[in-house]
């Protein structure tokens, strides 16, 4: 649902990708995605050792889970190794398809970091992979697959990495002529779940769909349960989790004082419990919200809870209120109601068929710009989103709890 429509026409796209979802595909994209799905690659013999390089961002990893489940089913007899950043391990912990995990080494050019990078590559070389599947579009992911000696290296043919791939998959959302496009850029916005579904088709997987899959861990569930009990939180009252930050950049963050005003209204109208959960480095933003609130709140900043614990908190929540950031996709996976404030980013990249979400945004002539810091004197895409707009969205999502 949208309080501010962003396009004149929304069409339903369904069929070969395995689900039906509100979509914004151009005629060129439809031709690429429907009529020109890649022919499934042939593997003789079937790969026995598979390397999967995962995305960088939390939300992208969550949106990759339907693909990963389908990939595991396709190569069910293979041994899987997943390369990911260390902090992402708790996001995927408990997933039935999750195999061996190897984390990226630290960045930097110190002697210690250089040694760690060399050992990282050597460790992967010793596995003798039959197949490497690359979800990121980065050159570095292809270079890693090449360096570790994977026999087949499958990924989208972009970012100058084609020579490093044995199987180059055509990019489905590349604009034929970006100069003629209304929003200049080499790629048209395309839901990431559909983008991964094209890769799944190339690998001969079943259509993955768009149902994200996460599992909480018993120790995280217990920690959150005890934390709420210790704070005297009434389990019969609606629990609203507020995630006010965004690793992308400051431009994604709504005004703290307005978050506080909305939270106060939720306490007054719904007798809600407000849990404010920042990520590392977002503590000042969360404290600003807590300090500006007139009503009681639970500030989870000493210390910040882990991503695994955040999964458990969101799974227990009745509403997630926040910006366009990773925890939004946790709520999708756990079928939790959401109100998301969008500013400089394009919502079409993260579209799915999942309901229970109200997106609040205003239409501006300069967006979506995807700038991490707004270059203008006034960031109108966020500043013009009012308290009443966001509160009205929360009322819709919490209608069952209205006094």
N, C-alpha and C positions, 0 to 999 in steps of 0.2 A: 504494500500500500504506500502511496505517496501523497503527502499534503500539497506538494507542488509538482505537477506533471512536468517532465523534462523533454518529452518528445510528443509530436502530434499524433503519431500512430504507434500502437504497440500490437505486434502480431504474435500469435502463438506458433512456435516452431516445434515440430515433433517428428519422430521417426527413427532414423538410423542411430541416433546417439543414445537411445534407450529411455527417454523421458520426455515429458512435455513441460515447457517452461516459458514464461514471458521472455521474449527475446527481441533483440534490436539488430538483426542481421541485415546487411545491405544485400542487394541482388548478387553482387560479386561473392560475398561470403556464402550465401545460400548455395550458389553453384559449386563453390569449393567444398563445402561441408557435406552437402547431400549427394550431388551427382559425382563428385570427384574425391570421395573418400579413398585414401591410399589402399592399394591392394595389399592384403596381408602378407607379410614376409614369411618366407619358408625357412624352417630350421631343420636341417638334417646333418647330424643327429640333433635331437632336442638338447638345448643347453642344460647343463647340470649345475653350473655355478653362475649366478646372476648378480651383477652389481647394479644398485639403484642409487643415483645421486638425487637427493631431495632438494626442494626449494629452500631459500634463505628465510623468508618471512613466515611467521607463525600462521597467519591466515592462509597463505598459499599451501602450507603443509596440510592444514585441515581440509582444504578444498581438494587436495590430492588423494585423500583417503579412499574415495570410491574407485579411483584408478588403481591404487595400490592393491586393494582387495581383488579387483578383477585380474590384475597382473599375476598375483599369487595363485589364483585359480587356474590361469592359463598355463603357468609353469609350476604346477603343484608338486612335482617331484624334484624340483631344483633347490639348491641351497642358496639363500638370499643373504646378501650383505648390503646394508644401507649406510650411505655416507651422509652425515648431517652435522649441523652445528650442535654443540654440547647442550645448549639450553633447550633444544627441541626434543630431547630424549623423553622428558616427562610428558610432552604433548601426546606422543604416540605409545607410551608405556601401556601395556596390556593388550594391544592390538594383536589378534590371533595370527596375523600374517607377518608380524615383525620378526625378522631374523637377527643375524649378527649386526651389531652397530659399530661403526667406526666414525669417530668425530674428526672434523677438520682441525688441523693444528693451529696454534696461535698465529696471528698475523704479525708482521714486523720483520726487520732484517737483522736482528741480533743474532750472534752465533748460536745461541740456544734455540731460537725459533727456526733458523735454517736447518739445524740438526733435526728438529722435530718434523719439519716438512719432508726431509730426506727419509726419515724412518717411516713416516706416514705412507709415502709412495712405495717404499720397499715392502711394507706390510701388505699392501694391496697387490703388488706384483707377485707375491708368493701364493696368492689365491688362484692364479691362472684362470681368470674369468672367461667363460664362453660368450657372455652377453653383458653389455653395459647399457642401461636405460637412463637417459638424461632428461629429467623434468625441467631443470633450469635452462634458460636460453643462453647462458653465459658461455664465453669462450673458455673460461677456466674449467668448467665442468667437462667439456670435450677434451681439453688438454689433459685432464686427470685420467679420463678413460683411455686416452691414447698412451699416456705414460705408463699406466699400470698393465698395458698389454692385452686388454680385452679383445677377443677375436672379432666380435660383432659390436659395433658402437652405434646406437640408434638414438636419434634426436632430431629436432627441427633444424632445418637448414637456414640458419640466420646468424647474425653477429659475426660473420667472417670465419665461421668454424667448419665449413663444409668439408674441407680437406682432411679434417681429423675424424670424420664420421665414415663408417663403412656403409651405413644406410641412412641417407639424407631424406627426411620427411618434409614434404612441401608445407610451407607455412600457410594455414587456412585463412588467415585474416590480413594478409598483406594487401595493401591498396594497390590497384593497377597503376594509378597515377596520383601520387599524394598532392600534387599541385592543384588538382581539380577537386580535392576533398573539402567539405565545409569546415572540417576541423583538421588542419594540416598535421601530418605525421605519417610514418610509414605503415602503421598498423591500425586497423579499425578495432574499436572496443569489441571484445568477444568474451562471454563468460568463461572463466578459467576452467570450469568443469567440462565445458564443451571442447575447449582447446586440448585438454588432457584426453578427452574421448577420441579425438582424432589420432593421437599417439597410440591409444589402446587399439583402435581399428588396425593400425599398421602392424601391431604386434600380434594380431589374431585373437585379441581378447574379446570376451563378451562385452556388450555395451555397459559401461560402468554405472550409468545413471548419475544422480547428483545428491544422493543421500549420504551425507558425511557421517563418519563413524569414529567415535572416540569412546574410551573406556576409562572410568575413574579407578584409582587404586584404593584398596581397603585402608591403608594407613593415612592417605589423604582425606578420605571420607571421615575417618575417625577424628583426625585433627580438626577439621572444620566443624564437625558436630560438637566436639568439646569446647572449641573456641566460642561458638554461639551460645552454648549452655553457660559457660563461665561469665559471659557478658549479660546473662539474663534475657536473652532474646526469646520472645514468645513464638513457638513454632506455628501457632495458629494465625499469626498475622502475616500479611504478604511481605515477602523479602525482596527488596529491590537492590540489586548490585549495580554500583556505579563505577564504570571504568573510564576515567576522564582523560587518559593520556593517549599517546600514539607514537610509536617508535619512528614512524615515517618522518615526522617533523612537526614544528609548532603550528604550521598552517592548518593541520587537521583538528586542532583542539578548540572546542567551543569555550566560551568565556566562563571561568570558574564561578563567578558570582551568579551567573544565570543557572548553572547546574545547581547551585545551592538553593536558589529560589524555587526551582522545579522540585527539588528534593523536599523542601519544606512543605510545599503544596501537597505532595504525595503523602506525607505524614499526616497532615491535617484532614485530607479527604478520605484516605484509605487506611489510616492508622498503620502505615507501612513502617517496616524496619529498613533503614538505609545503611548499607555496607559500602564504604568507599574503598576500592582496591586499586592502588597504583602499582605500576611496575617499577623496577629499579631505576632511579633517576627521576621518577615522576612524583616523588614524595612532596615537594613544595607545592605542586599543583593540587594534589589531594588535600593537603593541609589548608590551602587557601579556601577550598570548598567547605571543609569541615568548620573552619573558623567563621565563614560567612553565614553558615546555617543557624537558624534560630531554634530548630528542633534537634532532639538527640540524634546522634549518628554513631556508627561504628567505623572508626578509621583504622584500616589495616596496614599500618606503615612501620611498625616497630616489632619485628621487621616486616617487610613486604612478604606476602605469601608467595609460594612457588607457583609455577604454571600448573603443576599437577594439583596443588591445593586449590588454585583458581578454577580448574575444571570442576572439582567437587563443589565449590561454592556456587558456581553458576548452575550446576545440575540441580541444586537445592532451591534455586531462586525462582521467583514468580515473574520477574522482569529484569532484563539487562538494559541499562541505560548508558549510552556512551557514544564515542565517535566511531568512525570507520577504521576499526583496528582489529587485531587478532582475536580477542575474546568474543567479539561478535559471532565468530564462526564456531566457537565452543557452544554458544547458545543454540545455534542452528543444529549442531550435532545432537544436542540433548533435548531438542524440541521445546525450547524456552522462548517465551515472548520477548521481543526486542523493540527498542526505540533507538534509532541510530541517526545522529546528526552528521550530515554530509556537507563538506565544503569544497575543497579544491580537487577532489578526486572523482573519477568517473565510476558511477555505480554499476555500469554494465559489465565491468570486468568481474564482478563478484555475484552476478545474478544467479539464482537457482529457482527451482519451483517451490521451495519451502515457503510457507506462509508465516504467520505470527510475527510479522515485522512491519513497523511503520518507519519509513525513511522520511526524515525532515530535511528539506533543503530549499534554497531559493534559487531562482534562475538568474544568472548574472551574465553580462556580455563577455566577461574575461575568463569564463571557466567552462568546463573543468580544465585547470591549467597544470595540475600535478606539481606545482612549485612547493618545495619544502618550507620555504619562508616567503610570505607574500611580499612582492616588490612594490606594492602600492601603499599610499599613505593610509588607506583604510581597507581592511580585508572584508569587503562587503558580503562575500559568500557565507561567512560565519557571523559577522556582526548583525546582519539583517535577519538571522534566525532568532525569533523572539522566544521569551519564556512561555508565553501563551501557546505558541505553536507546538513546542515540545511537550508542554503539560497536556494539551489536548490529545497528542499522540499517545501519551502514557495512559490517559483516561480510556482511550479505545482499547489498549492492550490489557488494562486491569479492570475492565468493565465488570467481571464476575465478582470483584471484591468491593464494589461500590457500596458504601454504607446505606 
